[in-house]
Amino acid sequence: MPITESQVAEDPVMAQVAYLQTEWARIKYRVPDENAQLSAIHKLEDHAEKVSAAYPDRAEPKIWEGIILSTDAGIVKGLSALGKVKKAKALFETALHENPQALDGSAYTSLGSLYYQVPGWPVAFGDNEQAEKHLKQALQINPEGIDPNFFYGDFLLQDGRLDDAKTYLERALRAPDRPDRSLADAGRRQEIKAKLAEIHEKVKDKSKPRYN
């Protein structure tokens, strides 16, 4: 969700959230070294946790604490990351209980993306039905947003629904720029283009003649 200058000026919570957003984008898209990324994301996790604790009745810091934890888990990968994604899931669920509209429904987007990216039972809580349900709810709130369209498109790609995936990813690519999120938008658009290229290769491979 774009955070306006007036929101930042009027609301100390949104000022903190704006910092978390900006620093997250810098770490994710501008820090190429994995060790440096982990060091920076751990510091940001600590800061996000303090912001969430300072404003316990607000959903926005919880959403960003969860996003940062999820990003950390994505860098680490493997079973050692499960504790972080489970904590992120709990944060998103609490945020949805408090204010499902916060940050244009970002908790729905983030929780939905976790559901299709983590392993299923008995290892973790992965669940494609829950993923699709939450991602569609995010799109109801923010139908033109870059993130809900990207993650739903990626989910459809992983599920083998290539035509639908292409539709949502192209919609994500056309999404309007978000004020003060230029780095995040540029990084996300590179990810979208990579997914569209993946679809192109899959379609091309399917069209090749098969000989027995």
N, C-alpha and C positions, 0 to 999 in steps of 0.2 A: 504494500500500500504506500502511495506517496505521502510523505509527511511534510506538511506545509510549514513555511517559516513562522506563520502565526501560531500554529500548534506548538512548535518548539518554544516560542517565546512565552506562550501562555501556560504551558503544561510541562513541569519539570520531568514528568515520566516520559513524555514524548521526546524531550531533549536527550534523555538517557538512551531511549530506543533508537533514536537517530544515530547516536554514537555507535551502538552495537551493530546496526545495519552497515554503517560505513566501514568499520573496522573488519567486520566479517567479510565484506566484499574484497577489501584489500588483501586479507589473508588468503582467501579462496582463489582469487584471480591474479594476484600480483606477486605472491611468494612461491617461487617454483620449487625450492628445496623442501623436501618432506619433513626433515627434522626441524627446520625453521618454522614450517607451517604448524607442526604439532606444538612447539614451544609457544608460539603466538596464540594458537587457538585455546591452549590450556589457560593462559592468562586471561583471555577474553571470557572463557567459561567462568572463571572465578569472579570476574567483574559482573557478569550477567546474573550469577547466583545472588550476589549482593544487591543488585538492583531489584530482583524479584522479591527478596526478603524485605527490602525497604518499602516496597509497595505491594503488600500481600493481597490487596483487593483488586489489583489491576491485572488484566489478562495479557496486555502487550509485552511486558518484560518476560513473562513465562513463555510466550510464543518464541521470543528470540533466544531465550536460554535453551529451549528445546531445539531450535534450528542449529545453534552453535554446537550442542552436544551431538546432534545427528551428523553434522559435518565432521566433527572429530572422529566419530565412529566410522565414517566413510573413508577417512584417511588411514585409520588403524586396520580396519577390516577384521574378519575372523571372529572367533568366539570371544576374544577379549573385549570386543566392542559392544557385546550384548547388554552389559550393564548400563552403558550410556544410552542406547536406543530405548531400553525399558524406562529409564528415567525421563527421556524426551517424550515418550508416549504418555506417561503420567502427567507431564506438564501440559501437553496439548489437550488432554482430556479435561484437566482442571480449567484451562483457559476456555474451552468450549462451554463448560458448565457456567462459568462466570459471565462470558460475553462472546457468543458465537460469531457476532459481527465484527469483532475487533480485527483491525488491520485487514479489512476487506475479506474476512473469512480465512485468514492465513492458517489458522489452526486446523481447519478442515483439509487444506492443501497439504500441510506438513504431515499430519497424521495419516492421510491417505497415501502419501509417498512412502512412509515407513511401512505400511501394511503390505505393499507389493515388493519392497526391496529387502526386507528381512526374511530369514527362513521361517517356515511354518512350524507347527507343532510336530515333535516335542521339543525342538531346539528353541524356538521363539514364537512370536505371535503372528507371523505372516499369514495374510488372508486376502485373496484377490477380491472376494465379494465385499469385504469391508473397505478395501482400497477403492473400488469403483464407487461405492456408496458415498464415501467421504469426498472423493475428488469431484463427483457430480454436485454435491452440496456446495463445494467451493465455487464451482462454475455458476451455480444459481446466484450466488452473492456477487461474484466478480467475473461475469462472462467474457469480458474482453481482456482480462489480466494476463500478463506474460507467464506468470508462474503456474496458475491453475491449468492453463492450456498446455503448457510444456509438460507438466507432470502427468496430466491425463493422456496426452499424446504418447509419452514415454511408456506409461502403463499399457496402453493399447498395443504399442510396438512389442513389448515383452510378451503380451498375450497373443501375438500373431495376427492381430486385426490391422493389417498394414494400411488399407485405404483410409480407415477411420483415424488411425494414428497420424497419417500425413495431413489430414484435414485439420486436426487440432494443433499439430506442430506448425503448420503454415499460419494458422491463426495466431499462435504465440509469437511467431516471427513478425507479424504485422502489428502487434500490440503497441499502443502508444508509449512513448518514453515516460518514465516516472521522474518527477522532480527530485534532484539531489541523489539519484540512484544510477547515474550514468555508467559507473564502473560495473555494477551488478547487472544492468541491462546488457551491456556489451558482452560480458562474460556469458550470460545466459544465452544470448543470441548465437555465440559460437557453439555452445552445447546443442542448441536447436539445429543448427546447420549440420553438425556431426550426426545427429539422429536422422535427419532427412537423407543424408548421404547413405546411412546404414539401410534405410528403407529402399532407396534406389538400388542398392546392391542386392538386397533380398529379392526385389521384384525382378531384377535382371536375371538373377540366378534361377528363379522359378520359371522364367520364360525360355530357358535353354532347353533344347530337345533332349529327351532321355532315350538312351539306347540300351536295350537289354542284351 
